[in-house]
Amino acid sequence: MLFLSCRTHVKLEGLEDCRVLEGEDDSMSYTYGCPAYISPEILSVSSSYSGKQADVWSLGVMLYTMLVGRYPFHDPDPATLFSKIRRGHCCLPESLSPRAKCLLRSLLRKEPWDRLTAAEVLIHPWFHTTATNAQETGVSEQEVGSVEQTVPSCDVEEEDDLFC
């Protein structure tokens, strides 16, 4: 779970099910975790999946939540939530910078092999924004404070090409 402290420090909680993945084989077969962070392949595959690529998806959900103030996929009904996740399309607010949108699209790609790797995430231009261009990080603190904590339904047709 992702929390924002009163001093706007991001905190992660519920890490008791975490695993350290060492070596090349990152195959996993169990499905622990918060439903909002589950990747499409975990919901669609009955065998194993790449733990590292599923983590990249979860990172995308966390980053979206921090920048927008709500989950990219949300529904009180788990079946509907999982259906939204399987489709893999979410609305990116116009207020996000082009670099932030590019990074989110690169993390929240439906197919795991199309997502960035951890090394690619670290060199993404969004992380190298200068302090003089602070709007590139996403949205203002005032905007985040005023955002409702629910996800509106999105009737906008997403482009088929989620690449930047």
MDAnalysis code that builds the backbone (N, CA, C; Angstrom):
import MDAnalysis as mda
import numpy as np

u = mda.Universe.empty(492, n_residues=164, atom_resindex=np.repeat(np.arange(164), 3), trajectory=True)
u.add_TopologyAttr("name", ["N", "CA", "C"] * 164)
u.add_TopologyAttr("resid", np.arange(1, 165))
u.add_TopologyAttr("resname", ["MET", "LEU", "PHE", "LEU", "SER", "CYS", "ARG", "THR", "HIS", "VAL", "LYS", "LEU", "GLU", "GLY", "LEU", "GLU", "ASP", "CYS", "ARG", "VAL", "LEU", "GLU", "GLY", "GLU", "ASP", "ASP", "SER", "MET", "SER", "TYR", "THR", "TYR", "GLY", "CYS", "PRO", "ALA", "TYR", "ILE", "SER", "PRO", "GLU", "ILE", "LEU", "SER", "VAL", "SER", "SER", "SER", "TYR", "SER", "GLY", "LYS", "GLN", "ALA", "ASP", "VAL", "TRP", "SER", "LEU", "GLY", "VAL", "MET", "LEU", "TYR", "THR", "MET", "LEU", "VAL", "GLY", "ARG", "TYR", "PRO", "PHE", "HIS", "ASP", "PRO", "ASP", "PRO", "ALA", "THR", "LEU", "PHE", "SER", "LYS", "ILE", "ARG", "ARG", "GLY", "HIS", "CYS", "CYS", "LEU", "PRO", "GLU", "SER", "LEU", "SER", "PRO", "ARG", "ALA", "LYS", "CYS", "LEU", "LEU", "ARG", "SER", "LEU", "LEU", "ARG", "LYS", "GLU", "PRO", "TRP", "ASP", "ARG", "LEU", "THR", "ALA", "ALA", "GLU", "VAL", "LEU", "ILE", "HIS", "PRO", "TRP", "PHE", "HIS", "THR", "THR", "ALA", "THR", "ASN", "ALA", "GLN", "GLU", "THR", "GLY", "VAL", "SER", "GLU", "GLN", "GLU", "VAL", "GLY", "SER", "VAL", "GLU", "GLN", "THR", "VAL", "PRO", "SER", "CYS", "ASP", "VAL", "GLU", "GLU", "GLU", "ASP", "ASP", "LEU", "PHE", "CYS"])
u.atoms.positions = np.array([
    [0.841, -1.171, 0.000],
    [0.000, 0.000, 0.000],
    [0.885, 1.232, 0.000],
    [0.376, 2.296, -0.546],
    [1.103, 3.541, -0.683],
    [0.445, 4.590, 0.196],
    [1.244, 5.248, 1.020],
    [0.729, 6.274, 1.908],
    [1.513, 7.554, 1.715],
    [0.864, 8.680, 1.956],
    [1.518, 9.973, 1.930],
    [1.407, 10.545, 3.330],
    [2.558, 10.778, 3.972],
    [2.553, 11.285, 5.341],
    [2.175, 12.758, 5.346],
    [1.957, 13.308, 6.534],
    [1.588, 14.715, 6.649],
    [2.700, 15.623, 6.135],
    [3.914, 15.126, 6.057],
    [5.036, 15.902, 5.516],
    [5.282, 15.564, 4.050],
    [4.317, 14.974, 3.410],
    [4.367, 14.560, 2.007],
    [5.511, 13.608, 1.687],
    [5.848, 12.744, 2.628],
    [6.802, 11.671, 2.366],
    [6.017, 10.438, 1.940],
    [6.462, 9.813, 0.878],
    [5.802, 8.604, 0.389],
    [6.284, 7.423, 1.214],
    [5.343, 6.608, 1.676],
    [5.678, 5.434, 2.482],
    [4.979, 4.209, 1.909],
    [5.697, 3.111, 1.871],
    [5.127, 1.838, 1.446],
    [4.849, 0.996, 2.671],
    [3.727, 0.297, 2.662],
    [3.384, -0.574, 3.773],
    [2.823, -1.872, 3.211],
    [2.855, -2.902, 4.010],
    [2.336, -4.191, 3.574],
    [3.358, -4.953, 2.755],
    [4.617, -4.861, 3.139],
    [5.684, -5.495, 2.377],
    [6.018, -6.896, 2.875],
    [5.176, -7.463, 3.723],
    [5.473, -8.779, 4.297],
    [5.514, -9.898, 3.253],
    [4.896, -9.690, 2.105],
    [4.890, -10.716, 1.061],
    [5.954, -10.490, -0.009],
    [6.848, -9.529, 0.218],
    [7.888, -9.229, -0.771],
    [8.894, -10.360, -0.877],
    [9.459, -10.501, -2.064],
    [10.506, -11.485, -2.328],
    [11.649, -10.786, -3.042],
    [12.871, -11.143, -2.697],
    [14.037, -10.642, -3.407],
    [14.297, -11.589, -4.568],
    [14.301, -11.035, -5.771],
    [14.513, -11.843, -6.972],
    [15.965, -11.719, -7.394],
    [16.684, -12.814, -7.303],
    [18.093, -12.821, -7.677],
    [18.283, -13.699, -8.901],
    [19.224, -13.318, -9.743],
    [19.498, -14.117, -10.928],
    [18.545, -13.788, -12.059],
    [18.692, -14.545, -13.130],
    [17.903, -14.310, -14.339],
    [16.469, -14.830, -14.230],
    [16.272, -15.934, -13.515],
    [14.945, -16.534, -13.431],
    [14.105, -15.796, -12.393],
    [13.142, -15.038, -12.867],
    [12.256, -14.303, -11.961],
    [10.825, -14.819, -12.059],
    [10.694, -16.076, -12.455],
    [9.368, -16.681, -12.597],
    [8.680, -16.789, -11.244],
    [7.425, -16.401, -11.237],
    [6.617, -16.479, -10.025],
    [5.277, -17.092, -10.397],
    [4.607, -17.650, -9.388],
    [3.307, -18.252, -9.669],
    [2.242, -17.900, -8.634],
    [2.613, -17.236, -7.556],
    [1.609, -16.871, -6.557],
    [1.107, -15.453, -6.820],
    [-0.058, -15.130, -6.246],
    [-0.693, -13.841, -6.529],
    [-1.054, -13.094, -5.255],
    [-0.070, -12.747, -4.475],
    [-0.307, -11.942, -3.284],
    [-0.336, -10.476, -3.665],
    [-0.933, -9.671, -2.808],
    [-0.845, -8.235, -2.999],
    [-2.189, -7.552, -3.075],
    [-2.107, -6.242, -3.134],
    [-3.286, -5.386, -3.228],
    [-3.862, -5.476, -4.640],
    [-5.153, -5.720, -4.786],
    [-5.752, -5.882, -6.113],
    [-5.483, -4.717, -7.074],
    [-5.417, -3.494, -6.585],
    [-5.213, -2.338, -7.464],
    [-3.857, -2.360, -8.159],
    [-2.897, -3.118, -7.622],
    [-1.533, -3.129, -8.159],
    [-1.228, -4.368, -9.003],
    [-2.164, -5.272, -9.127],
    [-1.933, -6.523, -9.856],
    [-1.833, -6.244, -11.351],
    [-0.844, -6.845, -11.991],
    [-0.630, -6.632, -13.424],
    [-1.547, -7.538, -14.251],
    [-1.796, -7.168, -15.508],
    [-2.700, -7.963, -16.350],
    [-2.283, -9.420, -16.497],
    [-0.982, -9.679, -16.605],
    [-0.555, -11.066, -16.817],
    [-0.804, -11.946, -15.600],
    [-0.796, -11.367, -14.413],
    [-1.099, -12.153, -13.212],
    [-2.556, -12.608, -13.256],
    [-3.420, -11.753, -13.770],
    [-4.838, -12.083, -13.865],
    [-5.135, -13.029, -15.021],
    [-4.291, -13.034, -16.021],
    [-4.570, -13.791, -17.240],
    [-3.821, -15.108, -17.356],
    [-2.768, -15.272, -16.597],
    [-1.919, -16.452, -16.741],
    [-2.199, -17.432, -15.614],
    [-2.359, -18.691, -15.980],
    [-2.598, -19.704, -14.954],
    [-1.300, -20.345, -14.481],
    [-0.199, -20.047, -15.170],
    [1.085, -20.609, -14.743],
    [1.970, -19.497, -14.180],
    [3.203, -19.423, -14.591],
    [4.116, -18.441, -14.017],
    [4.149, -17.149, -14.834],
    [4.688, -16.111, -14.228],
    [4.830, -14.801, -14.850],
    [6.146, -14.199, -14.376],
    [6.599, -13.155, -15.039],
    [7.835, -12.474, -14.667],
    [7.581, -11.555, -13.478],
    [8.207, -11.863, -12.357],
    [8.057, -11.029, -11.170],
    [8.576, -9.620, -11.384],
    [9.686, -9.503, -12.117],
    [10.269, -8.178, -12.357],
    [9.349, -7.319, -13.212],
    [8.777, -7.884, -14.247],
    [7.892, -7.107, -15.109],
    [6.568, -6.787, -14.408],
    [6.101, -7.678, -13.554],
    [4.909, -7.381, -12.756],
    [5.207, -6.235, -11.788],
    [6.433, -6.200, -11.254],
    [6.832, -5.103, -10.366],
    [6.888, -3.776, -11.111],
    [7.300, -3.803, -12.376],
    [7.328, -2.574, -13.177],
    [5.903, -2.039, -13.328],
    [4.948, -2.930, -13.574],
    [3.538, -2.517, -13.644],
    [3.123, -1.869, -12.317],
    [3.433, -2.524, -11.211],
    [3.058, -1.992, -9.897],
    [3.708, -0.640, -9.646],
    [4.945, -0.466, -10.107],
    [5.611, 0.832, -10.006],
    [4.825, 1.884, -10.782],
    [4.328, 1.516, -11.950],
    [3.500, 2.432, -12.729],
    [2.234, 2.828, -11.988],
    [1.608, 1.869, -11.326],
    [0.407, 2.164, -10.530],
    [0.763, 3.113, -9.382],
    [1.890, 2.853, -8.709],
    [2.309, 3.733, -7.609],
    [2.606, 5.142, -8.106],
    [3.342, 5.256, -9.207],
    [3.687, 6.575, -9.733],
    [2.435, 7.328, -10.166],
    [1.532, 6.655, -10.846],
    [0.265, 7.270, -11.245],
    [-0.472, 7.786, -10.005],
    [-0.529, 6.964, -8.980],
    [-1.231, 7.333, -7.750],
    [-0.595, 8.561, -7.104],
    [0.738, 8.622, -7.107],
    [1.423, 9.777, -6.521],
    [1.206, 11.045, -7.344],
    [1.217, 10.934, -8.664],
    [1.089, 12.116, -9.517],
    [-0.346, 12.595, -9.677],
    [-1.286, 11.660, -9.705],
    [-2.673, 12.001, -10.007],
    [-3.544, 12.051, -8.751],
    [-3.173, 11.278, -7.731],
    [-3.939, 11.292, -6.491],
    [-5.015, 10.233, -6.420],
    [-4.992, 9.299, -7.346],
    [-5.955, 8.193, -7.352],
    [-5.351, 7.047, -8.156],
    [-5.935, 5.866, -8.017],
    [-5.462, 4.703, -8.765],
    [-5.795, 4.853, -10.254],
    [-4.969, 4.291, -11.126],
    [-5.304, 4.323, -12.551],
    [-6.471, 3.398, -12.902],
    [-6.646, 2.332, -12.125],
    [-7.732, 1.374, -12.327],
    [-8.432, 1.221, -10.982],
    [-9.743, 1.456, -10.954],
    [-10.458, 1.388, -9.682],
    [-11.899, 0.975, -9.918],
    [-12.372, 0.148, -9.032],
    [-13.783, -0.205, -8.988],
    [-14.019, -0.957, -7.686],
    [-15.126, -0.692, -6.996],
    [-15.396, -1.422, -5.752],
    [-15.638, -2.912, -5.977],
    [-16.070, -3.274, -7.182],
    [-16.303, -4.677, -7.511],
    [-15.012, -5.278, -8.068],
    [-14.430, -6.285, -7.387],
    [-13.166, -6.869, -7.854],
    [-13.203, -7.375, -9.297],
    [-14.299, -7.981, -9.718],
    [-14.381, -8.498, -11.091],
    [-14.275, -7.363, -12.111],
    [-14.924, -6.247, -11.832],
    [-14.857, -5.092, -12.732],
    [-13.472, -4.464, -12.698],
    [-12.883, -4.372, -11.505],
    [-11.516, -3.859, -11.378],
    [-10.559, -4.700, -12.211],
    [-10.636, -6.015, -12.076],
    [-9.734, -6.904, -12.808],
    [-9.967, -6.811, -14.316],
    [-11.201, -6.597, -14.731],
    [-11.496, -6.418, -16.149],
    [-10.818, -5.156, -16.680],
    [-10.857, -4.084, -15.912],
    [-10.192, -2.835, -16.307],
    [-8.684, -3.036, -16.399],
    [-8.122, -3.748, -15.438],
    [-6.681, -4.011, -15.448],
    [-6.313, -4.863, -16.660],
    [-7.100, -5.886, -16.958],
    [-6.818, -6.753, -18.112],
    [-6.799, -5.969, -19.422],
    [-7.697, -4.974, -19.542],
    [-7.715, -4.143, -20.751],
    [-6.455, -3.287, -20.828],
    [-5.958, -2.855, -19.676],
    [-4.702, -2.122, -19.628],
    [-4.742, -0.688, -20.108],
    [-5.907, -0.085, -20.182],
    [-6.012, 1.309, -20.615],
    [-6.464, 2.167, -19.442],
    [-5.751, 3.261, -19.222],
    [-6.172, 4.202, -18.186],
    [-6.098, 5.615, -18.753],
    [-6.806, 6.517, -18.123],
    [-6.822, 7.915, -18.552],
    [-5.630, 8.643, -17.947],
    [-4.891, 9.341, -18.778],
    [-3.790, 10.173, -18.296],
    [-4.255, 11.621, -18.350],
    [-4.357, 12.278, -17.191],
    [-4.845, 13.658, -17.172],
    [-3.993, 14.584, -18.035],
    [-4.641, 15.544, -18.672],
    [-3.932, 16.519, -19.504],
    [-2.925, 17.326, -18.689],
    [-3.155, 17.446, -17.390],
    [-2.268, 18.245, -16.540],
    [-0.893, 17.609, -16.351],
    [-0.747, 16.328, -16.669],
    [0.558, 15.680, -16.557],
    [1.474, 16.152, -17.680],
    [2.740, 16.250, -17.377],
    [3.717, 16.657, -18.382],
    [3.881, 15.559, -19.434],
    [4.382, 15.909, -20.612],
    [4.638, 14.883, -21.631],
    [5.593, 13.795, -21.141],
    [6.617, 14.169, -20.384],
    [7.558, 13.171, -19.873],
    [6.895, 12.241, -18.863],
    [6.045, 12.794, -18.008],
    [5.339, 11.960, -17.029],
    [4.399, 10.994, -17.743],
    [3.681, 11.489, -18.761],
    [2.788, 10.618, -19.534],
    [3.568, 9.510, -20.227],
    [4.705, 9.873, -20.803],
    [5.535, 8.884, -21.490],
    [5.982, 7.791, -20.527],
    [6.449, 8.187, -19.344],
    [6.904, 7.204, -18.367],
    [5.753, 6.308, -17.926],
    [4.610, 6.893, -17.616],
    [3.468, 6.088, -17.183],
    [3.027, 5.114, -18.271],
    [2.985, 5.577, -19.516],
    [2.617, 4.670, -20.618],
    [3.625, 3.536, -20.752],
    [4.890, 3.848, -20.492],
    [5.949, 2.842, -20.620],
    [5.924, 1.820, -19.488],
    [5.409, 2.215, -18.335],
    [5.309, 1.305, -17.191],
    [4.017, 0.499, -17.222],
    [2.947, 1.108, -17.699],
    [1.623, 0.481, -17.661],
    [1.229, -0.130, -19.007],
    [2.184, -0.677, -19.701],
    [1.888, -1.390, -20.945],
    [1.288, -2.748, -20.609],
    [0.277, -3.122, -21.355],
    [-0.439, -4.372, -21.077],
    [0.471, -5.595, -21.165],
    [1.312, -5.645, -22.185],
    [2.195, -6.794, -22.380],
    [3.472, -6.616, -21.570],
    [3.815, -7.575, -20.728],
    [4.982, -7.417, -19.852],
    [6.288, -7.189, -20.605],
    [6.459, -7.817, -21.764],
    [7.718, -7.681, -22.500],
    [7.847, -6.308, -23.159],
    [6.747, -5.539, -23.221],
    [6.796, -4.192, -23.784],
    [7.124, -3.123, -22.742],
    [7.090, -3.491, -21.471],
    [7.369, -2.518, -20.403],
    [8.863, -2.245, -20.302],
    [9.178, -1.109, -19.719],
    [10.576, -0.795, -19.454],
    [11.153, -1.784, -18.454],
    [12.456, -1.984, -18.511],
    [13.149, -2.741, -17.469],
    [13.491, -1.769, -16.348],
    [13.938, -2.278, -15.214],
    [14.325, -1.406, -14.100],
    [15.438, -0.456, -14.530],
    [16.417, -0.951, -15.285],
    [17.521, -0.102, -15.754],
    [17.006, 0.997, -16.683],
    [16.055, 0.673, -17.542],
    [15.489, 1.673, -18.454],
    [14.662, 2.710, -17.701],
    [13.985, 2.283, -16.645],
    [13.216, 3.228, -15.831],
    [14.151, 4.291, -15.259],
    [15.289, 3.858, -14.742],
    [16.222, 4.785, -14.092],
    [16.822, 5.813, -15.043],
    [16.881, 5.521, -16.325],
    [17.443, 6.497, -17.264],
    [16.360, 7.256, -18.034],
    [15.099, 7.043, -17.688],
    [14.015, 7.743, -18.375],
    [14.154, 9.254, -18.152],
    [13.898, 10.069, -19.179],
    [14.043, 11.529, -19.060],
    [13.230, 12.163, -17.931],
    [12.106, 11.564, -17.535],
    [11.298, 12.148, -16.463],
    [12.093, 12.269, -15.172],
    [12.997, 11.329, -14.913],
    [13.791, 11.356, -13.691],
    [14.920, 12.364, -13.751],
    [15.166, 12.921, -14.901],
    [16.292, 13.841, -15.063],
    [15.822, 15.255, -15.357],
    [14.672, 15.600, -14.821],
    [14.113, 16.932, -14.974],
    [14.864, 17.894, -14.065],
    [15.174, 19.056, -14.578],
    [15.892, 20.046, -13.777],
    [14.943, 20.738, -12.813],
    [15.507, 21.280, -11.761],
    [14.705, 21.982, -10.751],
    [14.041, 23.216, -11.346],
    [14.628, 23.796, -12.396],
    [14.039, 24.986, -13.008],
    [12.821, 24.659, -13.851],
    [12.603, 23.385, -14.115],
    [11.465, 22.963, -14.918],
    [10.599, 22.004, -14.108],
    [10.205, 22.421, -12.912],
    [9.529, 21.546, -11.950],
    [8.180, 21.036, -12.433],
    [7.515, 21.751, -13.345],
    [6.211, 21.271, -13.807],
    [6.322, 19.950, -14.542],
    [7.509, 19.567, -14.988],
    [7.701, 18.292, -15.676],
    [7.443, 17.092, -14.773],
    [7.483, 17.267, -13.465],
    [7.297, 16.133, -12.572],
    [5.857, 15.667, -12.496],
    [4.934, 16.451, -12.966],
    [3.553, 15.995, -12.925],
    [2.594, 17.120, -12.646],
    [2.010, 17.136, -11.462],
    [1.024, 18.137, -11.098],
    [1.473, 18.865, -9.849],
    [0.878, 20.024, -9.614],
    [1.278, 20.828, -8.462],
    [0.753, 20.230, -7.163],
    [1.373, 20.650, -6.059],
    [0.954, 20.170, -4.740],
    [-0.491, 20.570, -4.456],
    [-0.875, 21.771, -4.896],
    [-2.240, 22.248, -4.694],
    [-3.235, 21.371, -5.459],
    [-2.879, 20.988, -6.688],
    [-3.759, 20.127, -7.479],
    [-3.925, 18.763, -6.831],
    [-2.837, 18.197, -6.319],
    [-2.900, 16.884, -5.679],
    [-3.804, 16.939, -4.459],
    [-3.712, 18.016, -3.675],
    [-4.528, 18.144, -2.477],
    [-6.007, 18.271, -2.767],
    [-6.349, 18.760, -3.959],
    [-7.755, 18.975, -4.278],
    [-8.393, 17.833, -5.070],
    [-7.622, 16.829, -5.423],
    [-8.128, 15.720, -6.239],
    [-8.995, 14.789, -5.406],
    [-10.124, 14.369, -5.985],
    [-10.941, 13.358, -5.322],
    [-10.198, 12.035, -5.355],
    [-10.428, 11.190, -4.388],
    [-9.694, 9.937, -4.278],
    [-10.401, 8.773, -4.956],
    [-11.241, 9.062, -5.907],
    [-11.871, 7.994, -6.677],
    [-11.561, 8.201, -8.148],
    [-11.599, 7.148, -8.901],
    [-11.289, 7.224, -10.320],
    [-12.580, 7.414, -11.099],
    [-12.664, 8.476, -11.897],
    [-13.859, 8.643, -12.713],
    [-13.852, 7.631, -13.849],
    [-15.041, 7.318, -14.348],
    [-15.073, 6.412, -15.489],
    [-14.508, 7.145, -16.692],
    [-13.846, 6.406, -17.539],
    [-13.181, 7.002, -18.688],
    [-13.813, 6.465, -19.956],
    [-14.491, 7.326, -20.686],
    [-15.103, 6.913, -21.940],
    [-14.246, 7.288, -23.140],
    [-13.075, 7.849, -22.885],
    [-12.190, 8.271, -23.959],
    [-11.543, 7.046, -24.581],
    [-11.570, 6.961, -25.886],
    [-10.904, 5.861, -26.582],
    [-9.408, 6.101, -26.528],
    [-8.685, 5.132, -26.039],
    [-7.227, 5.228, -25.978],
    [-6.646, 4.829, -27.323],
    [-5.484, 5.394, -27.620],
    [-4.784, 5.009, -28.838],
    [-4.293, 3.577, -28.679],
    [-4.221, 2.858, -29.788],
    [-3.697, 1.499, -29.748],
    [-2.217, 1.498, -29.419],
    [-1.506, 2.536, -29.839],
    [-0.068, 2.600, -29.633],
    [0.221, 3.340, -28.337],
    [0.633, 2.622, -27.307],
    [0.933, 3.248, -26.029],
    [2.404, 3.614, -25.905],
    [3.157, 3.495, -26.973],
    [4.570, 3.839, -26.929],
    [4.738, 5.347, -27.053],
    [5.799, 5.846, -26.467],
    [6.079, 7.287, -26.516],
    [6.666, 7.660, -27.857],
])
